[in-house]
Every structure is written in C-alpha cells, then in structure tokens.
Amino acid sequence: MRRYRRWGLAVAAIVLGVAGCATSEEWATWKAHPTHFASGDHLAFSVRNREGSAARVTRTDVSRARDEAWWGKPITVSQEQILER
C-alpha cells in the first residue's frame, strides 16, 4: 500500500510540475486537440525542428501541415529556405 501511495505522490508531483510550465495559450491549444500531434509526420517534423535550431522545412512538410491541419507554434521560413526534398 505504501508503494502505491509513493507512486501516486510522484505522479502528482510530476503533473503539477509540468502544469506550471504551459502558458494559457498553450493550454488552450492542448484542450482543443485530443492528441499532442496530428500525425506521425507532425511528430517527426516537430522533433526535427526543435526550438532554437535552424528550421528544416520541405514542400512535403508544408503540404502535409495543410492537409492534416497541424497545430502548435508555427515555424515561418521564406520561400528560399524551403528544401526541395
């Protein structure tokens, strides 16, 4: 029983710790979508384009984002920066 109580307290601490990190805008986005990513392609794109790194966007990414209605912080790049592959 003690083990379950410790586990429950640990989970509660993690949830409360993470809850304090999101802005109200980010929470609104989370509440509006049932999952964190729209698709596996959305996940791969987000992992590849982490904040603070140079964005790598392909024309396929742009097309998939439009077709799958990706959400989150938009990454803006000029036409010249979009990779052909």
Summary of the structure (lengths in Angstrom):
residues: 85
radius of gyration: 17.5
end to end distance: 55.3
largest distance: 60.5
contacts: 158
relative contact order: 0.12
helix: 58%
strand: 2%
